[in-house]
Structure formats: structure tokens, C-alpha cells
Amino acid sequence: MSSQNGDKARYGRLRKKKIARRVRHRELRKSLVKPVEPVAATA
């Protein structure tokens, strides 16, 4: 870490990590959700 650059590199890594995690979780949730078939009422 330099005095001119600060924590730019670390924040860039954290940002990419957060974005990747959100995408991964979105895909996981999409794969877990199964379409629910409506149950016919018997009356």
C-alpha cells in the first residue's frame, strides 16, 4: 500500500468479491426455486 494509492487495490478486490458472491447467490436461489403446481380443489 502506497501513500498515493491508498487502499484502492484492496477495495477493488472486496468489490469484485461482493459482486461475485451476489451473482453466485442469485444463481443458487434461481436453481432452488421450483415452480409450484396449483392443487385442484376437490369439493
C-alpha positions as CSV (number, residue, x, y, z in Angstrom):
1,M,0.0,0.0,0.0
2,S,1.5,3.3,-1.0
3,S,0.6,6.7,0.4
4,Q,-0.5,7.8,-3.1
5,N,-2.6,4.8,-3.9
6,G,-4.2,4.1,-0.5
7,D,-6.4,1.1,-0.3
8,K,-7.6,1.1,-3.9
9,A,-6.4,-2.4,-4.7
10,R,-8.0,-3.8,-1.6
11,Y,-11.3,-2.1,-2.1
12,G,-11.3,-3.3,-5.7
13,R,-10.8,-6.9,-4.6
14,L,-13.5,-6.6,-2.0
15,R,-15.9,-5.1,-4.5
16,K,-15.3,-7.9,-7.0
17,K,-15.7,-10.4,-4.3
18,K,-19.1,-8.9,-3.2
19,I,-20.3,-8.8,-6.8
20,A,-19.3,-12.4,-7.4
21,R,-21.0,-13.5,-4.2
22,R,-24.2,-11.8,-5.2
23,V,-24.2,-13.4,-8.6
24,R,-23.4,-16.8,-7.1
25,H,-26.3,-16.5,-4.6
26,R,-28.7,-15.3,-7.3
27,E,-27.9,-18.4,-9.4
28,L,-28.2,-20.7,-6.4
29,R,-31.6,-19.2,-5.4
30,K,-32.8,-19.5,-9.0
31,S,-31.8,-23.2,-9.1
32,L,-33.5,-23.9,-5.8
33,V,-36.9,-22.3,-6.6
34,K,-39.1,-24.9,-8.2
35,P,-42.4,-23.9,-9.9
36,V,-45.3,-24.8,-7.7
37,E,-48.2,-26.6,-9.4
38,P,-51.6,-25.4,-8.3
39,V,-53.5,-28.1,-6.4
40,A,-57.0,-28.8,-7.8
41,A,-59.7,-28.3,-5.1
42,T,-61.9,-31.4,-4.6
43,A,-65.3,-30.2,-3.3
